[in-house]
Amino acid sequence: MTQPHEFPPDLTGRTVVVTGTTSGLGLALSGVLARAGARVLMTVRDAERGAAAVDEVRAGIEDRGSAEAVLLDLADLASVRRAAEDIRERTDDRVDVLVNNAAVSLGPKNRTRDGFELQFGTNHLGPAALTWLLMPALRSAGSAQSPSRVVTTSSIGHRTGGLDLTDLHWDRRRYSPTLAYGASKLANLLFAAELDRRLRRNSEPVLSVAAHPGLTSSELLNNGLARGGGRLARLLVLPDRLISQPVASGIAPQLLAATGAVRGGDYLGPTGPFEVRGPAGRVRRSRTARDSVLAAELWAATATGTGVTPDPS
């Protein structure tokens, strides 16, 4: 997959929404997009940390794009609805790119404000609801020549998880933080694929693309430890520090998905051994992540769980 000489391209006049931007991948990605000229709406859970993140991005912009904070807690569907309304109002219903980046990992079993298992609720249900609620703005900004984009961030961890549609929130099974995280990341890929199928079926001017950062030195694992991550989380810290790539490299697949030469349905990640690190390019999903029947069933379960009407239908 060859990129043009100028990458990322000039994004002047484009509006990009990035979730989870107070640190790590989201913060770095916001900075690159803004320096390329985009207006970047950076979603944050905490207003004070969000203001600091926006100031950091603005300090590196010079005279190019812009950055602003949007309050959003993906573990609270009421907050998702408020944020979607806020974004649509601020942008006059025109969003060129939505990057669903925010996630939580590991930690003890916990619940979202709406009662969902925390990782599944934050990593899948919240982003799916936000995507559906912002679809009118994405549709409005896109065209056949220049489609808008939804970028769904998954993980190589999607291969560790299955998806039990009868027990999505671990009410009956013994809870495993690792398997729950894998399930949420598998759900991301299934959702991105089903969204792509429906967008194509309706000839919509929107692309659905998925990406993963490989092993990157972000705050995701540390945040899991802070929430009381178990033995596996502690065991992963040293290998993560030894073999993970810097954030500046880790954002490459997301940046390619958001601004590069891609097709709807692509899945992008590091192309080195085991997809841990390396140049960004197309990578493979697990067999389960390619299950179109499971994807359609998850789509329906997501609509029921969130109470949000799917768009496209």
Secondary structure as UniProt FT lines:
FT   TURN            12..13
FT   STRAND          15..18
FT   HELIX           24..35
FT   TURN            36..37
FT   STRAND          39..44
FT   HELIX           47..59
FT   TURN            60..63
FT   STRAND          66..71
FT   TURN            74..75
FT   HELIX           77..90
FT   TURN            91..92
FT   STRAND          97..100
FT   TURN            113..114
FT   HELIX           118..120
FT   HELIX           121..125
FT   HELIX           126..141
FT   STRAND          148..153
FT   HELIX           156..160
FT   TURN            165..166
FT   TURN            168..169
FT   HELIX           177..201
FT   TURN            202..203
FT   STRAND          206..211
FT   HELIX           220..226
FT   TURN            227..228
FT   HELIX           231..243
FT   HELIX           247..250
FT   HELIX           252..259
FT   TURN            264..265
FT   STRAND          267..270
FT   HELIX           273..275
FT   STRAND          280..282
FT   HELIX           288..290
FT   HELIX           292..306
//
